[in-house]
């Protein structure tokens, strides 16, 4: 494989036509066709089906494009770094972050960081836990804020804080008058749950209910915190939730109460292993630690074994 062939394939996938791809690369349409054809010969499988002058990506072509796009993101980052160096622009930071933290913790972290580095660009890459690990291993981000995870090759972690989960319910729900919600209280209730295949938290929640002999009805399963809160706000059920977004949804018809299921989530800063951390990264880390320590949940959400 040659880089020019990969570039032609990517342009063709993005543009949708060989004419559009040729314009993007500033070459002729036959040249695009030849580069892609040579790439197919090199790969040993077809990337496109050709019918009546139209190109339709094959299943193999779509799979290969995903891998190409991941690698091009890394190349584009290198291109940007080179441009910054060439133009004497300030070094930037790229941070992967869970969806809910990008709308709660991260804005406050950025405000703190920009007090000292107002001209430094920061890229916030919102994604789920497994995607964060891939970005760290591939060194596509400088650091990440995520839920704690077991030892993972090529990734180093530093604990930020530990919080207790809460139980969210619609305003006026019969359990909203209670100060503390027990797993047994959820027996028979409509619940918004986690999608098991990608959630680190599903097993903790499930086990707390099993231990209490509680069998709620999982009417919806999803994998993002804000989606769970939104489902609750619209009266579709209750949910065991992280506490960061509670303040946002409190004004949208959601009542949050402590959950007595002995479940806590620990959040960490994670870095690509073995890398040299710049002064900017150290300052960003300090901003994260300060904001995490002072974050106002609106109630006591920190677990007893809070990180230092």
N, C-alpha and C positions, 0 to 999 in steps of 0.2 A: 504493500500500500504506500502511496505517496500523499503527502499533505495536500497537494493541489487537488487530488481526486476526492479526498475527504471534504475539502472546502466546497467543491462543486456539488457533491451530494447534499451537503447541508444547505447550500443556497437553493438547490432545487426543491428540497423539502419545505423550506421556509417560503419561497416565492410561489410554489405550486405549479409553475410552468418553466419550461426551458428558456423561454424568452426572458422572463423575469429574472431567472438565475443568471443568464448571460449579462443582463444589464448590471446586476449587483457586482459581478466579477469583472465587468468591463472587457468581456471577450465575446466571441461569436456563439450563436446557438449550436452549430455543429461541434464546436470545441467542448461545450458543456456535455453534449451527448457522448462524445468520445471519452472524456474524463470519467464519466459515470460508468460507461460500458467497460472501460479498463479496470475500474474499481470492482465491478461485478466479477470480471475474470479473475482478479486477484483473490477475492473473497470466496469464490466457488458457489455463490448462490445469487439469485436475482433480487434486486432491490426494488424494481418497478415492473409492473405488467404494462405492456404497450398495446393499446387497442384503439384503432381509429384515430391515431394521432394524439391520443391522450396518455398521460403517464399516471398510473395509480400505484402507490406504495404497496408492496407486498407485506405480509405479516413479518417476514424476516427483515424487510426494510425498515419497518417501524421499530422493531426491537433494536436494530443496529443504530438507528437515529438517536434513540434514547441515550445509548452509550456515547455516541459522538457529541451530543449536546452537553452531557456532563463534563467531558474533557474540554470542550470549547469554552465552558464557563471558566475553567482554570486558565486557559490561554488568554481569554479576554481580561482576566484579572492581571495577568502578567503584562499584557499590553498597556493596561491602565497604569500600573506601577511604573513601567518604563516611561510612559508619557509624563507622569508626575515628576520623575527624576529629571527628564529632559527639559521640562519647563520650570523646574525648581518649585513645583507645587508641593504643599504640605503632604506628608505621609498620611494615608488614611487607615482606618481600622474596619475590618469586616467581622460582624458578630452574628452568629446563628442563635436563634431564640425561639422558645415555645410561643405559640400563638397568643395565649392569654397573657404571658409576661410582656409581649411586645406592646400591649395596650394598657398595661398597668404599671409594672416596674420599670420598663425600659425608658419611657418618656422622662421619668424622674432622674434616671441614671444619666441620660443625655444632657438634661439641664445642668446637673452637677458637673459633668465632664466638660461641657462647653464654657463653664465659668473660667476655666484655665486654658482651654484649647478651642476658642471660638472658630478658628479657621480650619480645623481638622475635619475632613469628611468622614462620616461613619455610615457604613452599609449595614442595615438590619435585615437579616435573612430569616424570615419566619418559616418554621417547618416543625414536623413532629420529631419525637425522640429518635427513632431509627435513622431518619434523614440527617439529623444533627450529627450522629456518630459517623456517618459516611463522609460528611463534609469535613469533619475534624481529621479523620484518617487520611483523606485525600488532600489535606492542607488547603482547602478552598476557603476556609475562614480562619481568622486569627484566634478566636475564642468563641465560647458558646455559654449560654445560660440555660440550664436544663434540669430535669429531674435527675436525682442520683441514679447511677446505674452500676452494675458489677464491673470489675476490672476488665478493661477493653484494650486490646493491643493498639499501641500508637496513640493513646489518649491519656492525659493526666487531668486529675480533678482536684478542686479545692472547694470545701463545703461552705455554703453561704448561710442558710438558715433552714430550720425545720418547722413546719406548721401542721396544725391539726385540720382535718377535713371538717366540713360543715354539712348540714342538711338544708337544702333549699326547697321552698314550697311556695305556691301561689298565695297572695294575700287572701285572707279569709278562710284558709284551709283549717280543718278542725284541729290539726296538730300545732298550729301557729301560736296557740295560747300557752304551750309548754316551753319551759326554759331549756330543756335538754331532750334530745330525741334519741331513743334507744333503737337498736336493730329490730327488736321485737315489735316496735311501733309501726314498722314498715310492712308488716305482714298483710298481704292483700291489697296494698296500695299500688296505684299506677306509678311506675318509675321510669326515669330517663337514665339509661345505663351506658357503660362503656362498650365499645366494639372490642371484644377480647383479643383479636389477633394483633392489634398494634398498641394496646394499652398496658403500661407497666402497673397500673393501679387496679385493674379489673379483679385480680385474684384476691387482693386485700379486702375489697368491698364484698365480693362474693362470699369469702370465708366468714366474714363477720355476720352475714345474714344466715349462712348455713349453721354456724355455731349457736345462733339464737333460735333456730327452727323457724325463721321468718321467710315467707315465700311471697315476695311482691310480684306484680305483673310488669314485666319489662315491655312497655308499649313502644319505646323508641330506644335505639342504641346508636351512639355517635362517638366520635373520638376527639372533639374539641370542647373545651370548657365553656366558651361563650355560647356554643350551640346548645349545651345542656341548660344553661341559664335561660336562654331564649325559649326553649321548649317549656320550661317551668313557668316563665312569665306569661306564656299563652295558655296556661291551665292544663297542659297535657300530662302533668304528673309531678312527682317529687324527684330529687336527685341528690346524691352524695357528691359534694363539690369541693374544689380547692377554694380557699378564701380570698384570693387576690382580687377577683372580679366582683365580689359581693357588693362593694360600694356602688359600682356602676349600675348594677341591676336592682339595687334597693329602690331606686327611683323609678323603676319600670315594673313594679308589681311583684317583686320577689322578696320573700321573708327568709332570713337565714338564721338557723339555730345550731348550737354546738351538737355534734354527733358523738354518742358514747360508744362508738365501735372500736375505740383504741387504734385508730388509723392516723398515721401522719405521713406527710410527704417531705422529703428532704431535697433541697435545691442546691445545685453546685455550679461553679464556674469550671469549664472544661477547656483544655488547650491541646493542640497537636503535640504529641510527645517528642521530647528531645529538641524542641525549638528554642531559639534565643528570643526572649521577650523584650521588646523595645520599651523605652521610657513611656511612650504613649500607652502601651498595653498595661504597664504597671499603674499608670494614672487612671485608666479606665477601670481596672480592677478595684482600685481604691474607691472610685465613685460607686461601683456596684455594692461593695461592702457597706459603705456609709448609708446608701439608700435602703438596702435590705435591713439594716439594723434599726432604722428610724421609720420604716414603712408603716403607715396608719391603715390598718385593716378596718377600723371602725368598731372593733371588738377585740378581745384577747384571743388571737389565733395561734400565737407561737407555742410550739411544743416545749415541754420542760427541758428536753435535751437540746436546747438551741445551740447552733454552731457559734464558736467564738468569733 
